[in-house]
Amino acid sequence: MKSILTSLCLAAGLLAQSNDITLNLVVKDKKGAAVKGLSGADFEVNDNGAKAAKVEARLVDGGTAPRLFTLVFEGLDNEQRRLAKQIAFDLVKEGQGENHYFAVVLITNQLCLLQPFTNDPKLAQSGIEAALSGQAPTAFVKTHNDVVAKLEGATDPLSRVQMAMLKKQVAMDGDQGSRRSITVLDSISTGLATQPGRKPIVYFSNGLIVPTFLDVPFEALQARANRGGVSFYGIDCKGVGGIGAGGGGSRAVESTSGESRGFGLGGSQTGGANAGGDAPADFFGIDQAVEGLRSNRQANLRVLSETTGGLLIADSNNPKPLLRQLVDDTVTYYELTYDPGIDKFDGSLRRTTVKTSAKDARIRDRDGYYALKLDQQDLLPYEVTMLDILSATPLPRDVEFRSGTWKVKPGVLSTVAVEVPLGGLTFKESAEKQLYFGRILMLLQVKDPATGKILQRFSRDLPLQGKLDQLAALKTSNFNFREQVAVPPGRYIVEAVIADQLSGKAGARKTSLLANAPAGKLALSSIAVVRNFQPNTKDLSPDDPYQFQGGRITPTLNTTLKAVKGAAMALFFTVYPDPAAAEAPQAVVQYIKDGAVAGSANLQLPAAVNGRIPYVLSSPLDAMPPGMYEVKITVKQGAAAPVQESIFLTIEP
């Protein structure tokens, strides 16, 4: 009998205390009909190169358990929205059933849940129409917030699943482009993993770009989806309806799944991200041929679909048969259970394949999962190592970096930040290719010291690669990471780890975050040194805490300033006036050196906009004698108690 190799998709329930793995897979005959009546003896499972000693199989065929279909829309133009609406409506029609539930999600500058899971086709279609209406992003955010308000506090299973789908939403505010897309899809997938069974995510887009620095997050998206029984069904809205295939790059990648999967699970693990910095424009320059393949939108969408057991729907004028297959895949499939024999949960990728002795059977091809404990499912493989570094005593100091926090709005929002001088890292130089190579790993987390609970965790795996003649300039720059966190009033610990992969060295730091609410309605942010200012920023969000006069402030943790002739010290802070007070707020700055006030001035604050007054204080550095300074800002408004903030600076000749 013909045996078919395949990789596995893991269902919810996952890795139990006995280390058993539960997976689901679709088995079809050569005519596309579901193969039924198979037992565990008809399957041979290979996990990480070893044959499973015993496999148990259960056919799931219909039943009353909820079937969850999540429709996700992103980045579509007018014509693509028209096509997406037609396809989505057809899918809802094909998938009608009392226990079939549809949710509608739109990716704008955030995850917007527009229609929670419903088995009412009319409500599902209304959600689809809303997602494809072309409204302003603010309208979608309002709908999302209204939906979430109704879900919060609900105890039914579907509401809990949907709130779990939003879990990573709070950690993606600084994400843009492909990183944001991957973060949202991972958030949805992780939430769905809490529900048993096979869960399809139907992703309507014009493809997905995966640059080198997103290799690891993209791989993790696939691995975690496989672990949670989630399958992606990518719909390339540029490739349906006769419009043509999307993306650049090699046509061979689009048509040959083997080549496409070169960038899927088990492929390159040199991913990372640029969270902002001062590096040259080609900071991430790599070989153009490889990047051409990575930028092929449809190829990456194919990878995501096929490595998670789904299908890519593209280049077709009649997608209905594939939509019918999508629904059938969710209704009829096998669940296999076996002991993987994991001795060490080290975060490594475990490839999984299955053979069947059933004649002419075809099993949907899928890839593997990460060897992580139950309480580590949200971790990337390199994060396991970073946490080990963070638990060392004493903390390593072999890589120098700065970490710290700023209060954005007291008691409401704070910024956590890391700055790494790249001149202290190790780089490999290739004279033959005239390229340099390096890699930096970062993990930052906010912890409640009373309970030990991690409230927020951020990480980056950043490849440093570019032209050799620009290495000297790179070494004068910094890797900068900043992210906003919202925590209840209290004192927290911010833990940060930086690892230099080529040297094997690491550094770790712990700082405190005080999130105390102000006594009254008048409030003042922390004072931050301004690294640079970008005027006339096109993508400026009205919620950006570092916006200033139509531009964006880049703050720095470096508080040592050089008194170079003509240089200025620029400090940024934000005043939040009491809107009920009749008087305007008044601000005074004091320069304190050696315990004495060396100078002071009244500041002319402009009128508040959207409840805030951002302000940049500039002083000539060459007029300030070298030494240690405290710069204190005091703000008063009417009879309210004044608020104060200070920053301590070192002025060097």
N, C-alpha and C positions, 0 to 999 in steps of 0.2 A: 504494500500500500504506500501511496505517496505521502511523505511527511512534509509539513509546512512549518518553517521556522517563523517565530514571531516574538516580539517583545510584549511585555505585559503592562496592563493598566491596573493600579491598585485601587480598591474601593474604600469607602469610609468604614470605620471600625479599625482598619489598618493593623498596626503592630500591637497586638495584645500583650499581656504580661507574659504569656507563653512564647512570645516572639513569633507567633504565627502571622503569616501575611494572607490577606484576602484580596483577590484581584478579580476584575471582570474583563471579559473579552467577548467579541462577536465572532461566531462561526457561521459561515455561509457555504452553500454548495456552488458549483460552477454556474448555475443559473441565477444566483443571487438570493436564493431562498434560505431561510434559517435552518441550520442543521440541529435537530433535537434528538433526545434519547441517549446522549453521551454520559458516561460516568467518569469518575476519577481515573480509572484504569485506561481510559482512552486518551489521556493527556500525559505528556512528559514535560516537566518544568525544569528549566535550567536557570539557576540564580547565581550570578557572579562566577560562572564556570563550573558549578557543582550541580549535579542532578538531585532534585528533591526526593527524599526517601519515600514520601507518601503524599499523594495529592487527592483531595476531596473536591468533588464537583457538584454544583447545584444549578439547575436550569431555572432562570427567572423568565417567566413567560406570562406577561399580563399581570394580573393581580390588582389589588386595590391600593398599593403603596403609591404615594405621590410621585409623579414624574415631573421634574423641574427643568424647564427650558428657559435659559437666560439669553435674551437678545441684546447685543451690545452694538451700538452705532458710533462711528468716529470718522471725522475728517472727510465728509462727503460733499460734493458740489451739487448743484441743482439737479442735473441729469442723474447723477448717482443716487441722490435721495429718491427720485422717482422710481428708479429700478429697485432700490432697496425696499421701498414701501410695497411694491408689487410682490417681491419675493417673500417678505416678512408676512404679508397677508396670506399668501399661499401656504406658508409654513404653519400658521395658526389654523388654517382650514384643514390641512393634512393631519395636524396634531390634536384635533378636537377630541376631548374625552373627559369624563367626569373627574378623573384623577390626574389630568394633565394641566399643569400650571405654567403660565408664561409671565416673566418679568421683563421690563424694558429699562435698559440703562443707556445713557448717553455720556460719552467722554468729551468734555469741553476742556476747560482748564482744571477740571476736577471730575470725580465720579458723580454723576447725577442719576439717582434712582427715580425714574419718572412714573413707573407703574410697578407696584409690588406684585408678587406672585398672585395670579388670579386664574381661575378656570372658566371665566366668562370671556368668550371670544370677542365680544363687543368692547369690553374694557381693555383687552390686550390690543385690539386694533386702535383704540383711542390713544393708548400709550405710544404705539408706533407712529401714529400721525403727529403726536406732540413732539416726539424725538426728531422727526424729519420735517418739522415746520419751518426751520431756518430762523427761529427767534434769536434774540440777543442772549448771550450766556447768562446774564443776570436773571432772565425769566426762568431759565432751566434750574438755576440754583434755588430760586424761590420755591418752585414746584418740589424739588428734591428736599428742601428743608421742611416743607409741609408734610411730605410723605414720611420722613424720618420722625417727625414729631408724633405722628400717629402710631408708628411702630415702637417707639421708646416705651418701655414699661410693659409691653404686651408679653404674654407668657406662652402663646401658642408656638409650636415648633417652626412654622414658616416665618413668623416674625423674628424669631431668634436667629434663624439661618440668614435672613436678610440683614440684620444688624451685624452679624459676623462678617458678611460680605463687605461691610463698610469699615472694618477694623483698621485697615492700613490707610484709609483715607486721610487720617490725621497726620500721617507721616510723609505725605507726598506733596505738601504745599510748595516746596522748592523744586519739584520735578517738572521737567519740560520735555516736549517732543516724545521720542521713543521711550525714554525712561518713564515718563508719566504713563504712557500706554501700557507698558509692561507692568508697572506698579498697580494700575487699576485692574488689569486682567488677573494679576496674582492675588489681589485682594478679593475679587469675586470668587476666584477658584478656591482660595483658602476657606472662605465662608461656606461655600457649597460642600466642601469636604466634611463638614460636620454632619451632613445628611447622608444616610446610606444609599446605595444604588448607583446607577450610572447617570451622570449629570452633564448634559451638553451645554457648552457656551457657544452661541452662534454669533460670530464676530463679523459684522458688516463694516468694511473699510475699503480703502484703495491700496491695501497692502501694509507692510510693516518694514521699516528700516532698522537694522540691528548693527550699529557700528561696533568696532572692536571693544570699546570700553563697556559695552553692555552684554558681552558674551555670557558672563556668569549670571547676571539677573535673568537673561533669556533662557539659559539652561535650567536655572532654578525654577522658573515658571513652568517649564515642561515637566521637570522631575516632581514638583509638588502637585501638579495636576494629576500626574500618573499615580502618585501616592494617595490622592484623595478621590479617585474614581471619576475625575472630570475629563471630558473630551472636548477639544476645540474643533469647531466646524467653521473654517474661514470662508467667507464669501467676498471675493474680490469684485467690488462693484464697478471696477474698470474693465473687468474681463467677462462680464455677463451682458446679455442683451446685444451681442454683436459689436460692442465698442472696441474690444481688443484687449490684449494682455497688458498688465501694468509693469512699471519699473524698468530700470536699465539692466545692464549686465548680460550674461550669457543666456541665450535661449535654451541651451542644453540644461542649465540648472532648473529652468521652469518645467522641463519635460522629463527629467530623469530624477526620480526620487532619491536614488542612491547618492547622487552628487549634492542634492539639496540637503540631505541629512548630514553632510559634512559639517554643517554649522549647527546641528542639533545636539541632543544629549550625547555626551562622550566626545564632543569636538573640542575646540579650543577652550582653554580655561584661563585665558589671559585678559578677562574682561575687567571693567572698572567703570569709573565715571568721573566727569569733571564737575565738581560742585562750585566752580568759580575759582579764579586764580589770576595770577599776573603773568602767565606763560605766553610765549609767542603764539601767533595764530595757528601755526601748523603743529601745535603741541602734540596732537595725536596723529601726525602723518604716518601712514603705513603704505605698504605696497599697493599701487593703484589697481592692479588686477584683482587682488583679494578683496579690496574694498568695493570694487565693482560688483562682485558677487554678493557681498553683504548688503549692498544698497538695493539689490533686486527685491522690490517690495513683495512681488507675488511668490518668489522663492522662499522668503522667510515666512510668509503666511502658510505656505505648503509645509514647511518644517514644523511649525507649531501645530498644524492640524494632524499631520501623519504621525508624528512622534507621540501624540496623545491619543491615538486610536480613532481620530475623527476623519473628516474628508475636507478637501479643498474644492469649493464650487467656483469655477472660473471658466472663461473661454467657452461659454455655453449659451445658446439661445433658448434652451429648455431645461432649467434647473429642477423642474418638478420631480423627476424620478429620484434625484439625489436628496431632495427634501423628504420624499417618502422614505428613503433609506435611512435618513437621519432619525426619523420618528421610529422606524422599525428597530434601529440599533438600541434605542432607549427603552423599548418595550420588551425585547427578547434578547437575552444574552446569558452567558455562563459566569458564575462566580466560582473561582477556584481558591482553595485554602491549602497552605503548606507551611512547613517550618523552614525558613531560609538559612538557618544555622549561622547567624551573625554572632561572632565572638567579640568584635570591637566596633562600637558605634563611633566611627571616626569621621563621619560625613562624606565618605567616599561614594562614588557613583557605582551602583551595582546594576549591571546589565542583566536583563531577564528575558528569556525566550521560552516558547512552548512549542512542542510538537504534538500532533494528533494523528492517531492511526486511522481516523475516519476517512474513507475513500473520497477523493476529490474535494476534501474540505479545505476551505480557505479561511484563515484567521487574520483579522485586521492587524497590521504591523504596528508595534508600539515599542517605546524604549523604557529605560529603567528608572530608578529612584535613588535617593540618598539614604545611606545607612545612618540614621539619626534616631535618638530615643524619642519616646512619646512627647516629652516636654521640650524637645529641641526642633519640632517640626517647622517652626518659623525661621530657623537659622539657615544661613548659607554655609557651605562646607568650611570656608576660611574663617567664618565667625566662631566656629568651635575652637580653633586654635587661638584666636584673639581673646576669647574668654579665659582660656587657660593662662595666657600671659597676664591678664588682668588680675587673676587670683594669686599670682606669685608674690612672695614676701622675701625681701623688699621688692617694690615695683621696679622694673628695669628702667634705666635712664639712658640707654645707649643711642637712642634717636631723639634729637632735640626738637621740640615743638611747643607751641603755645595753645592753651585751651582756656576757655572762660565763658562767661555769660553776660548778657545785658538784659535789664528789664525794659521791655517794650512799653507795656502798660501795666503798672503795678497791680499785682493780684489777678491779672488776666492773661497776659502773654509775655513770654521771655524768648530771648535768642540764645542758643547754644552755639559755640563756634570753636573751630580748630584751625590753626595756621601752622604749616610745616615749611620751613626754609628748605628749598630743594637743593641748595648748595651742600647740605650735609648728607645727602643720600649717595648711594653707590650707583654708578652707571657703567654699562658695558659698551665699548666703542668698537664699531666695525669699520676699519679703514677701507676694506674692499667695497662695502655697500655705502660707505659714507653716512652711516646712521648711528644713533645712540639708542640704548635700551635701558630701561629701569622699570621698577614696579613698586608701588606703595599701597599698603593696606591700611584702612582706617575703620575703627569701630568706636562709636560714641553712644552712651546710654545714660538715661536719667533714672535714678533709683530712689525709692522711698526708703530711707535708712531704718525707719521703724519696723517695716514689714519685709524689707528686702525685695519688694516687688519692682520689676522693671516697668516703668511707665511709658518710656519711649526708647526706641533703639534705631540707630542709623549706622550704615556702613557703606564703604566704598572700596572697590578693588580697581586700582587705577594704573593702567600701563602707561609708562612714559617713553615715548618713542618719537623720533624726528630726525631732521638732518643734522649731521655731525657739526657743521659750522655754526649751528645755533645753540649748541650745548652750553657754551659759556654764558649766553644770555639767559638760558633757562635756569642756570644755577644761581642767578641773582634774584629769582622770583620765588613766589610762595604758592603752595597749594592751600586754598582757602575753602573752608566748609562752614556754612551757616544754615541753621534751620530754626523755625519757630516752634515753640512748645507751649502748650496750655496745660497748666497743672493747678490743682486747688491751692489756696494759700498754705504755706508751710515751708520747711527747709528740706532740700533734696541734695543728693550727691550726683555730680556729673562725672562719669568715668570715661576716659578716652585712652585709646591704644593706637599707636602708629607703628607699623612694621615695615622695614626696608627689606624686600624679598631677596635681592641679590646678595646683600651682606649677611642676612639672617639675623640682623639686629632689630631691637624693638625698644620702644619707650612707652611708658604709661603714666597718666596723671589723674588725680582726683581733685575736683574743685566743688565748691558748694553753690547751690542755687537757692536764693531766698525769695520766695514768692509771696511776700506780705502785701495785703491789700491796704491802700491808704486809709487814714482815719476819716477823711471827708471825701467830697466829690472832686476836689482839686487834686490833681496827680501830676507827677513828673517822672519821665523815663530816666534810665541810666544815661550817663554822659559817655560818648564813644569818640575815640580819635578817628578822624576821617582819613582813609587811605587815598581815595580818589572820588570823583564825582562825574557821573555820566549825564550830561544835559539832554533834554528832548528825547527821553527814552520812549520808543514806540510801544513796547509791550508792557508798559508800566501799569500795574494793578492798583486800583484805588485803595486796596487793603495792604499794600506794601508798606511795612512800618518804616522803611528807609527812603521813602519818596521825599523829594524836596524840589519845589518849584518846577515841576514837570520832568525832573530827572531823578536819578537814583544815587543815593549815598552808598559807598562801600566802606564799612567800618573796619578797623583793625584792632587786634589785641596788643599790638606793639605800643608801649607807652614810653619808650625811650626815643627822644627826638634830637636831631642834630641842629644846632643853631647856626646853620649856613646862611651867609649873607643873602638877603632877599627871600628866604624861606618863611613860611607862615605856619602857625599851629592852627589847625581847624578842628573844632569840636562840635559834635552833633548831639542834640537832645530834643525831646518832644514834650510840650506842655499840654495837659488835658484840663482845660478850664471847667469850672462848675457852670453848666449852662443856665442854672437858675439864678446865678448871681448877677446883679445889675452892673457891678464894676468889672472892668477889664483886668486881667491878671498883669502883675508887674514883676519883672525879673531883675535880679542883681547878680553880678559875677564878682567873686573875690579871688585874687591870686595870693596864696599864702606860702611863704618861704621861710623855713627855719622857725615856724610857729608864729610869725608875724605877718600881718597883711601888707603885702608889697604893692598892691594896687586894687582898685575896684571900679566898677562902672555900672550904670543903669542900662539895661538892654531894652530896645524898642521892639516889643513883640508885635507881629502883625495880627490881623484878625484870624480867628479860628476857621478852619475849613473842615467840614465833616467831623467836628468835635475835637480837632487836634491842631496844635501849632508847632510844626517842625521848625527848628532853628539851627543855623550854623554860626558858631562864634569863631571869629578869625582874629589871631593876634600875631604880630611879627616876632619871629623867634630870635632874630639878632638883637632885639631890644630887651631880651630876658637873660640875665646873668645865669651861667650854668649852675645846676644844683637840683635839689628835690623840690617839687611844687605840689601843692594841693590846689586844684581849681574847684571852687565851690559855687554852685548855682542855687539861689534861693528865690522861690516864687511865692508871691502873696496875691490874694484876691479877696477884697472886702474884709469882712470880719473872720473869715476862715483861718484856721491855723496854717502857717506857712509850710511849704514842703521844700526839702533840700536834697541835693545829690552832690557827690564829690568824685573827682577822678584824681589819681596821684600819678604825676609825670616826672620823668627825669630828663633834664635838658643838658645835653653834652655840647662841648665846643665844636 
